[in-house]
Amino acid sequence: MDTFDNECAIAARWIERYLANVREYPVLSKMRPGEVAALLPESAPESPEPFEAIVADFERIVMPGITHWNHPRFFAYFATSATPAGIAAEALAAALDVKAMLWRTSPAATELEEVVMRWLGRLLGLPDRFTGIIYDTASVGGFTALAAARESLDLGIREAGMAGRDLPVLRVYVTEHTHSHIEKGAIALGIGRDNVVRVPCDSEFAMDPEELDRALAVDAAAGYKAMCVVATVGTTSTTARDPVQRIAPIAERYGVWLHVDAAYAGAAAIVPEFRAVLDGVERADSIVVNPHKWLFTPMDCSALYVRDPEMLRRTFSLVPEYLRTPEHGVRNYMDYGLQLGRRFRALKLWFVLRHLGAEGIRERLRAHVALAQELARWIADEPGWEVLAPHPFSVVCFRYRPPELDPATASGLAAADALNERIMETVNASGEMFVSHTKINGAFALRMAIGNVQTTSDDVRAAWGILREAARAA
């Protein structure tokens, strides 16, 4: 037991030092492909090794190959952060090693998940009739929603499958800005990429409801069967918000499942002045929000809410004799998705919600949005720089385009793209910050996402200075 105490103490001290000194690390790993693997032996050791030696190798081999998502100047993709309370809860969950598949395999894991999902749903303003279930990522939640949408069509696919049967062609409706996991889900479910319909967007990169209505009508006339419409609240590229209020009645009129992907921006609804971002989702069939994105909870923790949980059970429940139990009136979470053994993810969300409190979360979300707006003003006011998309949340898309580069010409656009790619590579190689990119209307755009719990105005100001310096040197 003394050895175990020593190992836990070493790990706890390491985590404490890391969180206190994370700014000292280069944000983006400087390792090249194959370098980490080259430092590792070809086979596992035959004899036990001292824990201290393993930790030393962790420092020597692993840490140089880490890109620090928990760094205050991680501005790529969607900036995330794991708070100490969530990290501690993750350690406790690992110690308990719960497999939360059946109620009886740990009643606390099931019932805590039920309660915490109600807490989160109410913070988001969702009606109590929605049932929340925790998955690992929005990709799995989206796949689960698509599978339920297919089952809701009563085509007998669960039992008879799709092959060798006279079935209508099933269609899923998205935009070019919908996250790629929906298309992957359609591939996995046998829908096919050709039947993922891209609905045109408006000038602010949001789904055009009139175009959706037109696409559904055309497909119905052609004999296709609409399976699911996917609306996004906070698209990955620009954080655009599809108008769910206008999309929902169209989906209802055609009798098609409406899934809302609010993985990133849904969290903003916790703040009263941003509650409107989820307007209309009460009419959706499913909605996903990721606490591990902008609610300061360690990866992985994604919340899927559904209006009809029995449709999920109908889609996925399969109980062999060795998993039958005598309890009645309990929820066995293995019945609501592909996964059988499930991690005790509710524990870390419970810790975070309690440790920060709703007001603490609101304060941090407000601060991140304010920092993004301040950054956008600096960009708009700086000669040669331009903001490329609306920025309602904490992500800003922009580029450097000196006057001599005319974006209306192919050569000017190509030169601007190459210039901004060089800027991105320069700032990321510095180790001082990490940004990613996207393409907006065909143009290469730099993309800064603010979301780390430790990020300050000084971090954003420093990042802006690094970007301008890289532009001058490019």
PyMOL commands that set and color helices and strands:
alter all, ss='L'
color gray80, all
select helices_A, chain A and resi 2-24+35-38+51-65+84-96+103-105+107-124+138-151+157-160+180-188+193-195+209-221+244-254+265-270+272-278+281-283+291-294+309-316+321-323+333-336+346-381+410-429+457-473
alter helices_A, ss='H'
color red, helices_A
select strands_A, chain A and resi 131-135+170-174+196-198+225-232+257-261+286-289+302-306+385-387+395-400+436-440+443-449
alter strands_A, ss='S'
color yellow, strands_A
deselect
rebuild
show_as cartoon
